[in-house]
Amino acid sequence: MKKWKLLLTVLLQLSFVYASFSQEKWDLKRCVDYALANNISVKQSDIQARLAAVDLQQSKWSQLPNADFSSGLGLRWGRSIDPNTNTYGSGTSQLLYQTFDLNASVTVFNWHRIRNAINTSRYTSDAASMDVEKLKNDIALNVATYYLQILLARQQVDIAKIQMHQTADQVAIARKKVDAGAIPELEALNLEGQYATDSSNYISAQATADQNLLQLKAVLNIDAGLPFDIATPPVEQIPVEPIAELQPETVYQIGLQNQPAQKANALRIQGHESNLKAIKASFLPTISLGGSLGTQFSSSNTKITGYKFNGYVPSIGLDNNGNLIPATVADANGTLYPVKGASYSYTQGKKSFGERWDGWGTQLDNNFRQGLGLNISVPINSGGNTKFNYERAKLNYRNAQITRDLANQTLKNDIYKAYYSAMAAMQKFNATKTTVALTQKTYDYAVKRFSLGLLSTVDLIISQNNLTRARLDQAGSQFDYVFKMKVLEYYKGMGIRL
């Protein structure tokens, strides 16, 4: 029963996925949004940005005081020092001990090393975010490229289809003339051969459109077996920025401020500058403040269980010559009498576990200690680590500047190249419109002359092929012009819109 439920759940999920893909045609925005949400490179780049953000948070925490708490509980055997009496116990005693220690320190001044380290992490984190944006823009442009290729292929399919139908009509007319004896059989055969060629061109154009759609599905990471189609906006209705608003130098200056790659390079340079300051501060002394709190408890495993009075005995000491003398005497009218002391003998026993904790609170209170100190750390030599880290940081800073200059130069070259390509595409598109208009008129006259028997089939086919090529050239040049204008808009920071 559980297997059937699992199978039913899988089938329902697949049906939902199938419905989401087949329900409606996707426009460019939906394709781009889907690609950004499912692209593995974007996910990896986003993880790198999150890691940089974690590093930034960690660097901010370095401003906070360091604090550590420790506590120890244990037993000691043999000859060991009692921490409360600072004396050795008997070799057979066992000592129970417990300690509590709290230590804290805070950097008072280190020539802004921590602040510059935080700035370095902040610039690095922001640059990583810009890397994500750059990757998203590149993917959006890539998706738009495949999207426009599909639109172009489908327009070529429509042109080939129209051409095929026109040829079919001409074949029908020619057959009627052959049957009436107005033209020879060869004329009809020539048109039927042209129809076969037009049919083949139509099939090839349809296959190209299908292949382009499959490539877009691959870019979007959509299963090739799932139904999928895109919306087809008329190419003449795709909004295009006037070429006057896309002058290359203007676009370049805007791109320097808006392009994520340029922003990322600028942020990384600022990060290297802050890193240089942080490492330079490592050559100078650091002032820090530290404090500590602590206490301890200890207890042996033996206790006095009884005692016996053994009488009084004189106290004995030694004089300067090492002779035994009474240690304590009493002076009675000039006569010295030794003072005797009481003598006791003790008996000991083992403490129970509960008895060993007697006086725990009192000891902790009596042994409570505090400490406060100001520390100055002066770097003298650490194996050259700071010195060579500083040298590496300077080289990394210079390399970041060179990377920025190279990226800016590449951006400028790409923008000027895109601008001249767009200008050429626009001029070609305008020229193809004129060509189509002229070849259309020529073809219309050819059809009329052919219907009157004043034009051969071969000449009609030539005129028709000229019109087909002109239409295909116009469609290709129009989409080429639109795409190259979209590239310029992309560099201007306008995004991709159809």
Backbone torsions as a table, in degrees:
resi	resn	phi	psi	omega
1	MET	NA	-39.8	179.9
2	LYS	-64.8	-36.6	179.6
3	LYS	-64.4	-41.3	178.8
4	TRP	-64.6	-39.3	177.6
5	LYS	-63.1	-42.7	179.3
6	LEU	-63.5	-43.5	179.2
7	LEU	-62.9	-41.4	178.9
8	LEU	-63.6	-39.5	178.8
9	THR	-63.6	-43.5	179.2
10	VAL	-62.7	-43.2	-179.6
11	LEU	-64.3	-38.9	177.7
12	LEU	-64.3	-42.9	178.4
13	GLN	-62.6	-42.5	178.6
14	LEU	-64.5	-37.3	179.3
15	SER	-67.2	-36.6	176.3
16	PHE	-64.2	-43.7	178.8
17	VAL	-62.2	-44.5	-179.5
18	TYR	-61.2	-43.0	-178.7
19	ALA	-65.7	-38.0	-178.2
20	SER	-65.4	-30.6	-179.1
21	PHE	-86.2	-30.8	-173.9
22	SER	-98.3	-6.9	-173.1
23	GLN	-71.0	-41.1	-176.8
24	GLU	-149.2	163.6	178.7
25	LYS	-84.0	144.8	-175.4
26	TRP	-92.1	135.1	170.8
27	ASP	-89.1	178.4	-175.4
28	LEU	-63.4	-40.2	-178.0
29	LYS	-60.7	-42.8	179.7
30	ARG	-66.8	-38.1	177.7
31	CYS	-62.5	-44.6	-179.5
32	VAL	-65.0	-45.0	179.9
33	ASP	-60.6	-40.9	180.0
34	TYR	-67.1	-41.2	-180.0
35	ALA	-63.3	-42.4	-179.1
36	LEU	-67.0	-32.6	-178.3
37	ALA	-78.3	-22.3	-173.6
38	ASN	-117.4	-4.4	-178.4
39	ASN	-72.2	129.8	-176.7
40	ILE	-68.6	-38.0	-179.8
41	SER	-62.6	-38.9	177.6
42	VAL	-63.9	-42.2	179.5
43	LYS	-62.7	-42.3	178.8
44	GLN	-65.1	-42.7	179.0
45	SER	-64.3	-37.0	177.9
46	ASP	-65.2	-37.5	177.3
47	ILE	-64.5	-40.6	177.6
48	GLN	-62.2	-38.6	177.7
49	ALA	-65.9	-37.8	178.4
50	ARG	-67.7	-38.4	176.7
51	LEU	-62.5	-40.9	177.7
52	ALA	-63.7	-36.2	177.6
53	ALA	-66.9	-36.3	176.3
54	VAL	-65.3	-41.7	177.0
55	ASP	-60.8	-37.3	177.9
56	LEU	-63.8	-45.0	178.8
57	GLN	-62.0	-39.8	178.7
58	GLN	-64.5	-40.5	179.5
59	SER	-65.3	-34.1	176.9
60	LYS	-66.0	-36.2	179.6
61	TRP	-67.6	-18.3	179.4
62	SER	-66.8	-14.7	176.6
63	GLN	-75.6	-23.2	-175.3
64	LEU	-76.9	154.4	177.9
65	PRO	-62.3	146.7	172.6
66	ASN	-85.1	133.5	-179.8
67	ALA	-139.8	136.5	178.6
68	ASP	-137.5	134.7	176.2
69	PHE	-118.4	137.2	178.2
70	SER	-139.0	150.7	177.7
71	SER	-146.0	140.1	-179.8
72	GLY	-130.2	142.9	178.2
73	LEU	-139.2	128.6	-178.1
74	GLY	-170.1	-175.9	179.9
75	LEU	-126.2	145.2	176.0
76	ARG	-125.5	142.9	177.9
77	TRP	-120.8	161.0	176.1
78	GLY	78.7	-158.1	-175.2
79	ARG	-84.0	109.1	-179.2
80	SER	-143.6	159.9	-177.7
81	ILE	-84.8	129.2	172.3
82	ASP	-75.9	119.0	-175.8
83	PRO	-64.4	-20.9	-179.7
84	ASN	-81.3	-40.3	-177.8
85	THR	-98.3	-13.2	-177.4
86	ASN	56.4	33.3	178.0
87	THR	-128.1	158.8	178.6
88	TYR	-77.7	136.7	172.5
89	GLY	-85.4	175.7	178.8
90	SER	-67.6	155.4	-176.0
91	GLY	-66.0	-18.6	-177.3
92	THR	-100.6	-1.9	-176.6
93	SER	-81.3	158.9	176.7
94	GLN	-120.0	135.2	-174.4
95	LEU	-115.3	124.7	171.6
96	LEU	-94.5	130.5	-178.2
97	TYR	-137.3	155.4	173.8
98	GLN	-148.1	136.1	-179.1
99	THR	-128.8	150.6	174.0
100	PHE	-133.0	128.7	-179.9
101	ASP	-139.8	134.1	175.1
102	LEU	-127.2	122.0	-179.7
103	ASN	-123.7	140.2	-179.8
104	ALA	-143.0	148.4	176.5
105	SER	-149.2	151.7	179.4
106	VAL	-143.3	138.5	177.5
107	THR	-77.2	124.0	-179.8
108	VAL	-85.2	-45.4	-179.7
109	PHE	-157.9	130.5	177.8
110	ASN	-141.3	34.2	175.3
111	TRP	61.3	37.7	174.9
112	HIS	63.9	25.7	178.6
113	ARG	-64.4	-44.7	-179.2
114	ILE	-66.1	-41.4	-179.3
115	ARG	-62.6	-42.4	179.5
116	ASN	-70.2	-32.1	175.7
117	ALA	-65.9	-37.9	176.7
118	ILE	-65.0	-42.9	178.4
119	ASN	-61.8	-39.1	177.0
120	THR	-59.9	-46.3	179.6
121	SER	-65.4	-36.0	-179.9
122	ARG	-66.2	-45.3	178.9
123	TYR	-64.6	-38.5	178.7
124	THR	-64.6	-40.9	178.7
125	SER	-65.2	-43.9	178.9
126	ASP	-64.7	-38.0	178.6
127	ALA	-65.2	-38.8	177.6
128	ALA	-63.5	-36.4	176.2
129	SER	-65.6	-38.2	177.0
130	MET	-66.6	-32.8	175.9
131	ASP	-62.0	-39.3	177.1
132	VAL	-62.9	-43.7	-180.0
133	GLU	-64.3	-39.5	178.3
134	LYS	-62.5	-44.4	179.9
135	LEU	-62.9	-39.7	178.0
136	LYS	-63.5	-42.2	178.1
137	ASN	-62.7	-42.3	179.6
138	ASP	-63.4	-40.6	179.0
139	ILE	-66.9	-40.6	178.0
140	ALA	-60.0	-42.6	178.5
141	LEU	-65.8	-38.5	178.4
142	ASN	-64.5	-43.6	177.8
143	VAL	-63.3	-42.2	179.2
144	ALA	-62.2	-36.0	178.5
145	THR	-61.4	-49.4	179.1
146	TYR	-66.0	-36.6	179.5
147	TYR	-61.1	-46.6	-179.9
148	LEU	-67.5	-34.0	177.3
149	GLN	-63.1	-37.5	177.0
150	ILE	-65.7	-44.2	179.3
151	LEU	-60.8	-42.7	178.5
152	LEU	-63.1	-45.9	-179.2
153	ALA	-61.2	-39.4	-179.4
154	ARG	-70.4	-34.3	176.1
155	GLN	-67.0	-36.9	175.9
156	GLN	-65.9	-33.4	175.2
157	VAL	-63.0	-44.9	179.8
158	ASP	-61.7	-42.4	179.5
159	ILE	-63.7	-44.2	179.2
160	ALA	-64.2	-35.5	179.3
161	LYS	-67.3	-44.5	177.7
162	ILE	-61.3	-43.0	179.5
163	GLN	-61.0	-42.0	-179.9
164	MET	-63.7	-43.5	179.6
165	HIS	-65.7	-39.9	178.3
166	GLN	-62.2	-42.3	178.4
167	THR	-64.3	-39.1	178.6
168	ALA	-61.8	-40.2	177.6
169	ASP	-63.6	-40.7	179.9
170	GLN	-67.3	-35.2	176.7
171	VAL	-62.8	-42.3	-180.0
172	ALA	-62.9	-42.9	178.7
173	ILE	-63.9	-43.1	-179.4
174	ALA	-62.6	-38.9	-179.9
175	ARG	-64.0	-37.7	177.5
176	LYS	-64.6	-39.7	179.1
177	LYS	-67.9	-36.8	177.8
178	VAL	-64.7	-44.0	179.6
179	ASP	-62.7	-32.1	179.7
180	ALA	-83.7	-6.9	179.7
181	GLY	80.0	16.4	-178.2
182	ALA	-81.1	-30.3	-179.8
183	ILE	-135.1	158.5	179.9
184	PRO	-74.8	162.6	179.1
185	GLU	-59.7	-30.7	-178.0
186	LEU	-60.0	-35.4	-178.9
187	GLU	-62.8	-44.1	179.6
188	ALA	-67.5	-38.8	178.8
189	LEU	-64.0	-37.8	177.0
190	ASN	-61.7	-42.5	179.3
191	LEU	-68.1	-37.2	177.4
192	GLU	-65.6	-35.9	174.5
193	GLY	-64.6	-39.1	177.3
194	GLN	-65.9	-36.7	178.1
195	TYR	-63.8	-38.9	177.4
196	ALA	-63.6	-40.2	177.6
197	THR	-65.2	-43.3	179.3
198	ASP	-63.6	-38.0	177.9
199	SER	-64.1	-41.4	178.3
200	SER	-64.3	-40.5	178.2
201	ASN	-63.7	-38.2	179.0
202	TYR	-64.8	-44.0	179.3
203	ILE	-64.2	-41.1	179.1
204	SER	-64.6	-41.7	179.2
205	ALA	-64.0	-40.0	178.9
206	GLN	-65.5	-40.1	178.3
207	ALA	-64.2	-39.7	177.8
208	THR	-62.6	-42.6	178.5
209	ALA	-62.5	-41.6	178.3
210	ASP	-64.6	-40.7	178.7
211	GLN	-64.1	-41.4	178.7
212	ASN	-64.4	-38.1	177.3
213	LEU	-65.3	-38.9	178.1
214	LEU	-65.1	-37.4	177.4
215	GLN	-65.2	-39.8	177.3
216	LEU	-64.1	-40.0	177.5
217	LYS	-61.2	-37.9	178.4
218	ALA	-66.3	-40.9	178.2
219	VAL	-63.5	-37.5	180.0
220	LEU	-80.6	-4.9	-178.4
221	ASN	62.6	43.0	176.7
222	ILE	-103.4	136.8	179.4
223	ASP	-55.3	132.7	-177.5
224	ALA	-63.6	-23.6	-178.4
225	GLY	-83.8	-12.2	-178.7
226	LEU	-79.9	143.0	176.0
227	PRO	-68.0	137.3	-176.8
228	PHE	-158.5	138.9	177.4
229	ASP	-152.0	160.3	-178.3
230	ILE	-116.1	155.6	174.3
231	ALA	-72.6	149.5	-176.9
232	THR	-119.4	87.2	177.1
233	PRO	-73.3	142.6	176.8
234	PRO	-57.8	133.5	-174.7
235	VAL	-61.3	-31.9	-179.1
236	GLU	-72.1	-13.8	179.0
237	GLN	-97.0	-1.2	177.2
238	ILE	-71.6	123.6	-177.3
239	PRO	-67.6	132.2	-180.0
240	VAL	-130.1	130.7	178.3
241	GLU	-66.6	139.0	176.8
242	PRO	-57.9	140.5	-177.9
243	ILE	-61.1	-27.2	178.8
244	ALA	-65.7	-25.4	179.0
245	GLU	-87.0	0.3	-175.7
246	LEU	-122.6	37.7	176.3
247	GLN	-61.3	136.6	-169.2
248	PRO	-59.7	-41.4	-178.2
249	GLU	-67.5	-38.4	177.0
250	THR	-65.1	-45.3	179.1
251	VAL	-62.6	-37.9	-179.8
252	TYR	-64.7	-45.4	179.8
253	GLN	-63.4	-38.7	177.2
254	ILE	-68.7	-39.8	179.8
255	GLY	-63.1	-34.6	177.8
256	LEU	-60.4	-31.0	-178.1
257	GLN	-91.9	-27.9	-170.5
258	ASN	-107.3	-26.2	-175.9
259	GLN	-69.0	130.6	-178.3
260	PRO	-58.0	-35.4	-179.7
261	ALA	-63.7	-41.0	178.8
262	GLN	-68.2	-39.0	176.9
263	LYS	-63.3	-42.5	-179.8
264	ALA	-62.7	-42.0	179.1
265	ASN	-63.7	-42.8	179.2
266	ALA	-62.8	-40.7	179.7
267	LEU	-66.6	-38.2	-179.9
268	ARG	-68.0	-35.9	176.6
269	ILE	-63.7	-43.5	177.1
270	GLN	-62.4	-36.7	178.0
271	GLY	-65.2	-39.2	177.6
272	HIS	-67.6	-35.2	176.5
273	GLU	-62.6	-44.8	178.4
274	SER	-65.9	-36.9	178.7
275	ASN	-64.9	-38.3	176.1
276	LEU	-60.3	-43.7	179.5
277	LYS	-64.6	-39.5	-179.3
278	ALA	-65.5	-43.4	-180.0
279	ILE	-68.8	-37.7	178.7
280	LYS	-61.4	-35.1	178.7
281	ALA	-67.4	-20.3	179.7
282	SER	-69.3	-15.2	176.8
283	PHE	-76.6	-15.9	-171.8
284	LEU	-103.4	159.5	-178.9
285	PRO	-63.4	153.8	177.1
286	THR	-118.4	132.0	179.2
287	ILE	-107.7	128.6	-179.8
288	SER	-137.1	156.1	-180.0
289	LEU	-117.1	132.3	-178.8
290	GLY	-130.7	152.1	178.3
291	GLY	-147.8	160.0	-179.4
292	SER	-149.1	150.8	173.0
293	LEU	-132.0	143.7	179.7
294	GLY	-164.7	160.8	174.6
295	THR	-160.2	170.6	-176.8
296	GLN	-155.1	161.1	177.7
297	PHE	-139.6	141.8	175.3
298	SER	-147.8	152.2	-179.2
299	SER	-156.9	132.4	177.1
300	SER	-82.2	169.0	-177.7
301	ASN	-92.3	7.7	-178.6
302	THR	-114.6	155.9	177.2
303	LYS	-146.0	156.8	177.7
304	ILE	-81.4	122.3	-178.3
305	THR	-101.9	-14.1	178.5
306	GLY	-179.6	169.4	178.6
307	TYR	-148.2	163.3	-179.5
308	LYS	-134.1	132.2	178.6
309	PHE	-81.6	123.9	-176.2
310	ASN	-105.7	11.3	178.7
311	GLY	99.9	-166.7	-177.1
312	TYR	-111.4	140.5	178.7
313	VAL	-134.4	146.0	178.9
314	PRO	-69.3	149.1	175.9
315	SER	-80.3	135.7	-174.3
316	ILE	-116.3	139.2	175.5
317	GLY	-140.8	-171.5	-179.6
318	LEU	-124.1	142.5	174.9
319	ASP	-89.6	-171.2	-176.6
320	ASN	-65.9	-23.4	-179.7
321	ASN	-92.7	1.1	179.6
322	GLY	87.2	13.1	179.0
323	ASN	-87.8	147.3	178.1
324	LEU	-71.4	133.0	177.7
325	ILE	-141.5	159.8	174.4
326	PRO	-62.3	131.0	-178.1
327	ALA	-73.6	-34.5	-178.5
328	THR	-130.3	128.2	-179.9
329	VAL	-130.5	159.5	176.2
330	ALA	-119.5	136.3	-177.9
331	ASP	-96.1	115.9	178.3
332	ALA	-119.6	98.0	179.7
333	ASN	54.7	42.9	176.3
334	GLY	90.0	-9.6	178.7
335	THR	-99.4	130.2	-178.2
336	LEU	-94.8	128.8	178.4
337	TYR	-118.9	130.5	178.2
338	PRO	-66.7	140.4	178.4
339	VAL	-94.9	127.2	-179.9
340	LYS	-93.1	153.6	176.9
341	GLY	-121.4	159.9	179.8
342	ALA	-75.2	144.0	179.6
343	SER	-115.7	129.6	-179.1
344	TYR	-128.3	152.2	169.7
345	SER	-123.2	140.1	-173.2
346	TYR	-113.2	154.0	170.9
347	THR	-118.4	140.7	-177.1
348	GLN	-118.7	156.4	177.0
349	GLY	-143.0	178.3	-179.3
350	LYS	-89.1	138.1	175.9
351	LYS	-79.2	146.8	170.6
352	SER	-74.3	167.4	-178.3
353	PHE	-62.4	-37.7	178.8
354	GLY	-67.7	-39.0	-179.5
355	GLU	-65.9	-27.5	-178.1
356	ARG	-68.5	-15.8	179.7
357	TRP	-97.7	5.6	178.2
358	ASP	-63.4	135.7	178.8
359	GLY	80.3	14.0	-177.5
360	TRP	-59.6	-49.2	-178.3
361	GLY	-66.9	-38.9	-179.1
362	THR	-65.6	-43.2	178.6
363	GLN	-62.5	-44.2	179.7
364	LEU	-60.8	-38.7	179.6
365	ASP	-69.4	-43.3	-177.9
366	ASN	-71.1	-29.7	-176.7
367	ASN	-94.3	5.6	-178.8
368	PHE	-63.3	130.8	-177.1
369	ARG	-134.2	153.3	179.9
370	GLN	-133.0	154.1	177.8
371	GLY	-148.6	145.5	178.9
372	LEU	-146.7	133.0	-177.9
373	GLY	-151.4	155.2	177.0
374	LEU	-111.6	126.1	-175.5
375	ASN	-116.5	141.8	174.7
376	ILE	-124.9	120.8	-179.8
377	SER	-108.6	119.4	-177.8
378	VAL	-110.9	112.0	178.5
379	PRO	-70.6	130.4	178.5
380	ILE	-114.7	-57.7	177.4
381	ASN	-156.5	126.3	179.0
382	SER	-125.0	44.7	-179.4
383	GLY	71.6	20.3	179.8
384	GLY	76.6	10.6	-176.7
385	ASN	-60.1	-50.1	-177.5
386	THR	-64.5	-42.8	-178.1
387	LYS	-60.2	-48.8	-175.8
388	PHE	-78.6	-26.2	171.4
389	ASN	-63.6	-37.6	178.2
390	TYR	-67.2	-40.4	178.2
391	GLU	-64.8	-41.4	177.5
392	ARG	-65.1	-38.4	179.6
393	ALA	-63.7	-37.7	178.2
394	LYS	-65.5	-41.1	178.8
395	LEU	-67.1	-39.4	177.2
396	ASN	-64.0	-37.5	177.8
397	TYR	-64.1	-43.8	178.9
398	ARG	-66.3	-38.3	178.7
399	ASN	-64.8	-37.3	177.3
400	ALA	-64.4	-38.0	177.2
401	GLN	-64.9	-42.8	178.7
402	ILE	-64.6	-40.5	177.5
403	THR	-60.8	-41.6	177.4
404	ARG	-62.9	-46.3	-178.8
405	ASP	-62.6	-40.3	179.1
406	LEU	-65.6	-42.7	179.6
407	ALA	-64.6	-40.0	178.3
408	ASN	-65.5	-40.9	178.5
409	GLN	-64.2	-42.2	177.8
410	THR	-63.4	-41.4	178.1
411	LEU	-60.9	-44.8	-179.4
412	LYS	-64.2	-44.6	178.5
413	ASN	-61.2	-42.3	-179.8
414	ASP	-64.8	-39.5	-179.2
415	ILE	-67.0	-46.3	178.9
416	TYR	-63.9	-39.4	177.8
417	LYS	-63.3	-43.7	178.8
418	ALA	-64.4	-37.4	-179.7
419	TYR	-65.8	-49.2	-179.8
420	TYR	-65.9	-35.1	176.5
421	SER	-65.6	-40.6	178.7
422	ALA	-65.6	-40.7	177.6
423	MET	-61.6	-45.1	179.7
424	ALA	-64.7	-39.9	179.7
425	ALA	-65.3	-38.8	178.9
426	MET	-65.1	-44.1	179.0
427	GLN	-64.5	-40.3	178.1
428	LYS	-65.1	-40.5	179.0
429	PHE	-62.5	-43.8	177.9
430	ASN	-63.3	-37.8	179.2
431	ALA	-67.2	-40.3	-179.6
432	THR	-67.4	-31.6	175.9
433	LYS	-62.6	-41.2	177.2
434	THR	-65.6	-40.5	179.8
435	THR	-63.2	-43.4	179.6
436	VAL	-62.2	-43.7	-180.0
437	ALA	-60.5	-42.9	-178.8
438	LEU	-70.2	-45.5	-179.3
439	THR	-67.4	-30.2	176.2
440	GLN	-64.7	-44.0	177.0
441	LYS	-62.9	-43.7	179.5
442	THR	-60.6	-42.8	-179.5
443	TYR	-66.3	-40.8	179.0
444	ASP	-60.3	-43.3	177.6
445	TYR	-64.5	-38.9	-179.4
446	ALA	-63.6	-40.4	178.8
447	VAL	-63.1	-43.4	179.5
448	LYS	-64.0	-42.6	180.0
449	ARG	-67.1	-37.1	178.5
450	PHE	-65.6	-40.0	179.6
451	SER	-65.1	-24.8	178.7
452	LEU	-92.6	-0.7	-179.9
453	GLY	77.9	20.5	-178.3
454	LEU	-100.9	1.5	-177.6
455	LEU	-138.2	141.0	-180.0
456	SER	-78.2	162.2	178.7
457	THR	-63.6	-39.1	-179.3
458	VAL	-61.2	-43.7	179.6
459	ASP	-66.2	-36.6	177.2
460	LEU	-64.5	-42.0	179.5
461	ILE	-64.3	-40.6	178.3
462	ILE	-61.4	-44.9	179.3
463	SER	-62.9	-39.6	179.6
464	GLN	-67.2	-42.7	178.5
465	ASN	-64.4	-37.2	176.8
466	ASN	-61.6	-41.3	178.6
467	LEU	-66.1	-41.5	179.1
468	THR	-62.3	-46.8	178.7
469	ARG	-61.8	-39.8	179.5
470	ALA	-63.7	-41.6	178.5
471	ARG	-65.8	-42.7	178.5
472	LEU	-64.0	-41.3	177.6
473	ASP	-62.1	-40.1	179.9
474	GLN	-66.2	-44.0	178.9
475	ALA	-62.2	-45.8	179.9
476	GLY	-64.2	-42.9	-179.2
477	SER	-69.0	-32.3	178.7
478	GLN	-67.6	-46.5	178.7
479	PHE	-67.3	-36.3	176.9
480	ASP	-63.1	-41.9	178.1
481	TYR	-64.2	-45.8	-179.9
482	VAL	-61.9	-44.6	-177.8
483	PHE	-63.4	-44.9	-178.2
484	LYS	-68.4	-30.2	173.0
485	MET	-68.6	-35.9	177.8
486	LYS	-66.1	-33.4	176.4
487	VAL	-64.3	-43.1	177.0
488	LEU	-63.0	-41.6	177.5
489	GLU	-62.4	-36.8	178.0
490	TYR	-62.1	-45.4	178.9
491	TYR	-65.6	-27.4	178.8
492	LYS	-77.4	-9.6	179.6
493	GLY	89.2	21.1	-177.9
494	MET	-91.8	-3.1	-178.8
495	GLY	76.4	-170.4	-179.5
496	ILE	-111.9	120.3	178.9
497	ARG	-139.8	139.4	177.9
498	LEU	-123.0	NA	NA
